[in-house]
Amino acid sequence: MDGGELPTWEEVSRRLRVPFHQGVISQFEGYGDLTELDWDAYRTRYPGIRRLDRILEAEGDSVNRYQASKQADVPMLGHLFSAAELRSLFDRLGYDVDDEVWNRTVDYYLRRTSHGSTLSGLVHGLVLARARRAEAWSYVHEALEADIADIQGGTTGEGIHLGAMAGTLDLVQRGLTGLETMRSNSSCRRHAGRRRTSSRARPRTQAAVTLVYALSSRPGRSASG
């Protein structure tokens, strides 16, 4: 790509279309027209519905007919970008996605996700740590215990989930401590999610807080230096 193409990509970056339905960001055009799944009925009928796709296939059905996700799809945006960055990106495209719209979007898909991937708890843990921190703990614990507790029911014996394990470090760094890198500067901000919710979580919380202070107390260095 040469410099002559940059104006074209600049224009493309401002003209992408993002579909919405019921006041939330759509996973794809027409997602809102898919059939709603009776989640309560399936949770009552089966001891676990993480692999909802296999359950429906065994019933002669397909998950593709329903508003159902195996893991975070649209909420993944909240894993990649902070709320301020998301607002800026959508504003660039001509859409108003404020905190209310984003929280409504997260809630919408959270109710329609079976968490059939070890990455699902990881992503939702960070998304909720940024948006509604008190609700993040169950997903944080799930991500940390994924292989130890073999939450997928037998997959740990086939090999550890390295991506999820590595992601938990990012979850602790950006989600629990609030340490984020923006442009060329690092930002340490006090995080309400560090509240001590139980005696079991306290040592981890204290260690995370110590890490933040240790990083913030070291002399900084200018971008030009």
BAKERO-442703 format. One record per residue (C-alpha): residue number from 1; residue in three letters; x, y, z. Coordinates in pm, whole numbers. Layout:
{NUM; 'ALA'; {X; Y; Z}};
...
***
This chain:
{1; 'MET'; {0; 0; 0}};
{2; 'ASP'; {142; 337; -96}};
{3; 'GLY'; {59; 683; 29}};
{4; 'GLY'; {-188; 740; -252}};
{5; 'GLU'; {-424; 476; -105}};
{6; 'LEU'; {-444; 635; 237}};
{7; 'PRO'; {-720; 886; 149}};
{8; 'THR'; {-932; 598; 14}};
{9; 'TRP'; {-895; 396; 332}};
{10; 'GLU'; {-961; 709; 535}};
{11; 'GLU'; {-1294; 745; 356}};
{12; 'VAL'; {-1375; 373; 396}};
{13; 'SER'; {-1301; 395; 769}};
{14; 'ARG'; {-1575; 658; 801}};
{15; 'ARG'; {-1841; 494; 582}};
{16; 'LEU'; {-1871; 142; 724}};
{17; 'ARG'; {-2229; 44; 806}};
{18; 'VAL'; {-2309; -108; 1145}};
{19; 'PRO'; {-2655; -270; 1182}};
{20; 'PHE'; {-2861; -222; 1499}};
{21; 'HIS'; {-3180; -383; 1629}};
{22; 'GLN'; {-3387; -321; 1942}};
{23; 'GLY'; {-3145; -47; 2040}};
{24; 'VAL'; {-2836; -273; 2047}};
{25; 'ILE'; {-2549; -341; 1808}};
{26; 'SER'; {-2637; -636; 1582}};
{27; 'GLN'; {-2401; -929; 1551}};
{28; 'PHE'; {-2489; -921; 1182}};
{29; 'GLU'; {-2767; -793; 959}};
{30; 'GLY'; {-3084; -987; 1037}};
{31; 'TYR'; {-2968; -1122; 1375}};
{32; 'GLY'; {-3275; -972; 1542}};
{33; 'ASP'; {-3502; -1171; 1308}};
{34; 'LEU'; {-3369; -1506; 1430}};
{35; 'THR'; {-3583; -1717; 1663}};
{36; 'GLU'; {-3549; -1662; 2038}};
{37; 'LEU'; {-3434; -1973; 2225}};
{38; 'ASP'; {-3612; -2084; 2543}};
{39; 'TRP'; {-3298; -2071; 2757}};
{40; 'ASP'; {-3477; -2156; 3082}};
{41; 'ALA'; {-3626; -2470; 2930}};
{42; 'TYR'; {-3287; -2595; 2811}};
{43; 'ARG'; {-3122; -2521; 3144}};
{44; 'THR'; {-3395; -2722; 3314}};
{45; 'ARG'; {-3371; -3009; 3066}};
{46; 'TYR'; {-2991; -3046; 3065}};
{47; 'PRO'; {-2730; -3032; 3346}};
{48; 'GLY'; {-2516; -2799; 3134}};
{49; 'ILE'; {-2570; -2616; 2807}};
{50; 'ARG'; {-2222; -2485; 2732}};
{51; 'ARG'; {-2217; -2691; 2412}};
{52; 'LEU'; {-2561; -2580; 2305}};
{53; 'ASP'; {-2465; -2638; 1942}};
{54; 'ARG'; {-2419; -3010; 2004}};
{55; 'ILE'; {-2739; -3034; 2206}};
{56; 'LEU'; {-2943; -2880; 1927}};
{57; 'GLU'; {-2774; -3098; 1664}};
{58; 'ALA'; {-2865; -3407; 1868}};
{59; 'GLU'; {-3226; -3286; 1861}};
{60; 'GLY'; {-3214; -3247; 1485}};
{61; 'ASP'; {-3201; -2870; 1514}};
{62; 'SER'; {-2935; -2604; 1447}};
{63; 'VAL'; {-2804; -2322; 1662}};
{64; 'ASN'; {-2791; -2109; 1348}};
{65; 'ARG'; {-3169; -2064; 1369}};
{66; 'TYR'; {-3151; -1889; 1705}};
{67; 'GLN'; {-3028; -1575; 1873}};
{68; 'ALA'; {-2762; -1776; 2053}};
{69; 'SER'; {-2386; -1749; 2075}};
{70; 'LYS'; {-2122; -1992; 2194}};
{71; 'GLN'; {-1895; -1715; 2320}};
{72; 'ALA'; {-1851; -1339; 2313}};
{73; 'ASP'; {-1900; -1194; 1966}};
{74; 'VAL'; {-2032; -837; 1979}};
{75; 'PRO'; {-1918; -801; 2346}};
{76; 'MET'; {-1564; -872; 2219}};
{77; 'LEU'; {-1558; -505; 2122}};
{78; 'GLY'; {-1548; -423; 2492}};
{79; 'HIS'; {-1248; -651; 2534}};
{80; 'LEU'; {-1053; -481; 2256}};
{81; 'PHE'; {-1151; -121; 2328}};
{82; 'SER'; {-1235; 87; 2634}};
{83; 'ALA'; {-1574; 261; 2654}};
{84; 'ALA'; {-1416; 591; 2547}};
{85; 'GLU'; {-1243; 429; 2250}};
{86; 'LEU'; {-1565; 256; 2142}};
{87; 'ARG'; {-1757; 581; 2162}};
{88; 'SER'; {-1493; 752; 1949}};
{89; 'LEU'; {-1486; 474; 1688}};
{90; 'PHE'; {-1865; 467; 1647}};
{91; 'ASP'; {-1881; 846; 1642}};
{92; 'ARG'; {-1635; 838; 1353}};
{93; 'LEU'; {-1884; 617; 1168}};
{94; 'GLY'; {-2176; 843; 1250}};
{95; 'TYR'; {-2332; 634; 1530}};
{96; 'ASP'; {-2404; 740; 1886}};
{97; 'VAL'; {-2297; 454; 2114}};
{98; 'ASP'; {-2294; 592; 2466}};
{99; 'ASP'; {-2262; 398; 2793}};
{100; 'GLU'; {-2637; 325; 2798}};
{101; 'VAL'; {-2633; 171; 2449}};
{102; 'TRP'; {-2319; -29; 2523}};
{103; 'ASN'; {-2446; -164; 2857}};
{104; 'ARG'; {-2775; -259; 2694}};
{105; 'THR'; {-2581; -439; 2421}};
{106; 'VAL'; {-2370; -632; 2673}};
{107; 'ASP'; {-2682; -736; 2868}};
{108; 'TYR'; {-2860; -844; 2550}};
{109; 'TYR'; {-2587; -1082; 2438}};
{110; 'LEU'; {-2498; -1201; 2786}};
{111; 'ARG'; {-2849; -1345; 2814}};
{112; 'ARG'; {-2801; -1521; 2480}};
{113; 'THR'; {-2458; -1678; 2529}};
{114; 'SER'; {-2396; -2039; 2634}};
{115; 'HIS'; {-2025; -1985; 2719}};
{116; 'GLY'; {-1921; -2296; 2530}};
{117; 'SER'; {-1562; -2173; 2500}};
{118; 'THR'; {-1307; -2113; 2774}};
{119; 'LEU'; {-1245; -1775; 2612}};
{120; 'SER'; {-1603; -1668; 2682}};
{121; 'GLY'; {-1562; -1624; 3057}};
{122; 'LEU'; {-1231; -1450; 2997}};
{123; 'VAL'; {-1377; -1191; 2759}};
{124; 'HIS'; {-1692; -1130; 2960}};
{125; 'GLY'; {-1481; -1095; 3275}};
{126; 'LEU'; {-1285; -806; 3125}};
{127; 'VAL'; {-1590; -648; 2961}};
{128; 'LEU'; {-1781; -647; 3290}};
{129; 'ALA'; {-1474; -537; 3486}};
{130; 'ARG'; {-1475; -227; 3271}};
{131; 'ALA'; {-1850; -169; 3272}};
{132; 'ARG'; {-2007; -319; 3587}};
{133; 'ARG'; {-1718; -446; 3795}};
{134; 'ALA'; {-1912; -614; 4077}};
{135; 'GLU'; {-2063; -857; 3824}};
{136; 'ALA'; {-1726; -958; 3680}};
{137; 'TRP'; {-1604; -1184; 3960}};
{138; 'SER'; {-1785; -1503; 3861}};
{139; 'TYR'; {-1638; -1480; 3511}};
{140; 'VAL'; {-1293; -1396; 3646}};
{141; 'HIS'; {-1301; -1706; 3865}};
{142; 'GLU'; {-1426; -1918; 3576}};
{143; 'ALA'; {-1140; -1799; 3354}};
{144; 'LEU'; {-881; -1871; 3622}};
{145; 'GLU'; {-1019; -2217; 3697}};
{146; 'ALA'; {-1098; -2324; 3340}};
{147; 'ASP'; {-827; -2590; 3310}};
{148; 'ILE'; {-789; -2673; 3679}};
{149; 'ALA'; {-1162; -2749; 3715}};
{150; 'ASP'; {-1193; -2878; 3357}};
{151; 'ILE'; {-1511; -2677; 3306}};
{152; 'GLN'; {-1552; -2814; 2953}};
{153; 'GLY'; {-1588; -3166; 3091}};
{154; 'GLY'; {-1289; -3360; 2966}};
{155; 'THR'; {-1098; -3128; 2735}};
{156; 'THR'; {-813; -3053; 2978}};
{157; 'GLY'; {-680; -3405; 2927}};
{158; 'GLU'; {-643; -3324; 2558}};
{159; 'GLY'; {-436; -3015; 2630}};
{160; 'ILE'; {-449; -2688; 2819}};
{161; 'HIS'; {-622; -2382; 2676}};
{162; 'LEU'; {-312; -2169; 2632}};
{163; 'GLY'; {-495; -1871; 2484}};
{164; 'ALA'; {-732; -1853; 2780}};
{165; 'MET'; {-446; -1898; 3028}};
{166; 'ALA'; {-246; -1615; 2872}};
{167; 'GLY'; {-559; -1402; 2855}};
{168; 'THR'; {-609; -1424; 3231}};
{169; 'LEU'; {-288; -1222; 3274}};
{170; 'ASP'; {-437; -952; 3054}};
{171; 'LEU'; {-763; -977; 3249}};
{172; 'VAL'; {-583; -918; 3579}};
{173; 'GLN'; {-373; -635; 3435}};
{174; 'ARG'; {-638; -439; 3249}};
{175; 'GLY'; {-955; -556; 3421}};
{176; 'LEU'; {-873; -586; 3790}};
{177; 'THR'; {-596; -330; 3831}};
{178; 'GLY'; {-720; -84; 3570}};
{179; 'LEU'; {-377; -56; 3408}};
{180; 'GLU'; {-412; 35; 3041}};
{181; 'THR'; {-182; 161; 2770}};
{182; 'MET'; {-321; 439; 2555}};
{183; 'ARG'; {-115; 576; 2269}};
{184; 'SER'; {241; 605; 2403}};
{185; 'ASN'; {146; 656; 2766}};
{186; 'SER'; {51; 409; 3036}};
{187; 'SER'; {-239; 491; 3259}};
{188; 'CYS'; {-292; 362; 3613}};
{189; 'ARG'; {-637; 441; 3743}};
{190; 'ARG'; {-811; 339; 4062}};
{191; 'HIS'; {-1050; 59; 3982}};
{192; 'ALA'; {-1376; 13; 4173}};
{193; 'GLY'; {-1359; -356; 4087}};
{194; 'ARG'; {-1074; -401; 4334}};
{195; 'ARG'; {-1323; -408; 4620}};
{196; 'ARG'; {-1259; -703; 4848}};
{197; 'THR'; {-1556; -926; 4790}};
{198; 'SER'; {-1439; -1222; 4997}};
{199; 'SER'; {-1149; -1338; 5214}};
{200; 'ARG'; {-1050; -1581; 4939}};
{201; 'ALA'; {-1015; -1301; 4683}};
{202; 'ARG'; {-832; -1064; 4919}};
{203; 'PRO'; {-474; -1188; 4867}};
{204; 'ARG'; {-514; -1165; 4489}};
{205; 'THR'; {-662; -818; 4522}};
{206; 'GLN'; {-380; -696; 4745}};
{207; 'ALA'; {-120; -839; 4508}};
{208; 'ALA'; {-285; -661; 4216}};
{209; 'VAL'; {-293; -330; 4401}};
{210; 'THR'; {73; -371; 4496}};
{211; 'LEU'; {156; -430; 4131}};
{212; 'VAL'; {-17; -108; 4026}};
{213; 'TYR'; {161; 100; 4286}};
{214; 'ALA'; {497; -59; 4204}};
{215; 'LEU'; {453; 31; 3839}};
{216; 'SER'; {327; 382; 3902}};
{217; 'SER'; {604; 464; 4148}};
{218; 'ARG'; {887; 407; 3901}};
{219; 'PRO'; {1025; 712; 3716}};
{220; 'GLY'; {853; 775; 3386}};
{221; 'ARG'; {1017; 830; 3055}};
{222; 'SER'; {908; 1066; 2781}};
{223; 'ALA'; {806; 932; 2442}};
{224; 'SER'; {1094; 1119; 2280}};
{225; 'GLY'; {1347; 978; 2528}};
***
